[in-house]
């Protein structure tokens, strides 16, 4: 059952019903000790499709019966995402089967080492674009060295994703070694999955990002509902085309919170203690100037303690938000103090112009962001 205590962060169920455990649980689905949280139809399947619909949480889906009758009619319930509830971290946890503390992708924008410039130690890497302020980092910082765990336990499973994603650093980060199968439109995603199943593939991974894009651009209103209605239709087509013995499993990387214009640019008083910012609007890392850690924490609590869980790096690691202790190079990717939104707000980084106008957001540990669907349909 989904907890509804909105005053407390929802911590991932690492080792249990969590995205980081999903692929391993699906691989072991036919064994006597199969995970009890897996929906029954997938336990009985000889072929599986794992479809990740980016950007729809359990709370958004469970209230959308009229819009998405197929998706809301599947067998299953909620499981937890990972921390932070962001695509970069969650997709890497799904494909590698690792907690963030293990694969090291602990955010969407992370501090990475660089030559000291202007007294600043490090620079911020945008994981999805694989860029820093110096530009494209695919040669200077190969993704396959940054994150070395192979996807799908080393099995060269087909991964059906947008064709234009094939050459990106993030694809190399979380899908290196998979057999990439491109699609241009949702209809071709369905065709590609169907053809792979017809050829006998025992496991197919597929990814669709349209819901997340619409939520960021327009929020969770009529545009999001229209996109969800469209997704529901082609998911229905996919279910109808499943061969005998196959099951479709649908999950997501994170949910969404409508934020709109409720955004804060950290005050000048707070920024006086800050060397740089990383993370994202609902999980904003503040990197303290040398010796200013205590002053930064006090200023952050005073400014935003009513709207965010204000935590130090040490408190977050000790609470198990990343799943366990962090190796030193991974810990260095984090800031000193985090603003983790518990209200429908976001904390902006003035240097990150790409996220200033997002209508719906994610990254935090509210139930709307943390709980994602795990739903299944067997072949008719």
Secondary structure, DSSP 8 states (H G I E B T S, - for coil): -----TTS-----TTSSBHHHHHHHHHTTTSTT--TTS-HHHHT-SEEEEEEETT-BHHHHHT-TTT-HHHHTSEEEEEE--SS-SHHHHHHHHHH---HHHH----SEEEE----BTTB--EEEETTTTEETTEE-TTTS-HHHH----GGGG---EEEEEGGGTTSHHHHHHHTTSEEEEESSHHHHHHHHHHHHHTT-SEEEEEE-HHHHHHHHH-SSHHHHHHHHHHHHHHHHHHHT--TTEEEEEE-S---EE-TT-EEE--HHHHTTEEEEEEETTEEEEEE-TT-HHHHHHHHHHHHTTTEEEEEHHHHHHTTTTSS---HHHHTTS-SEEEEE-SS-EEE-TT-GGGTT-SEE--S-SHHHHEEEEEEEE--
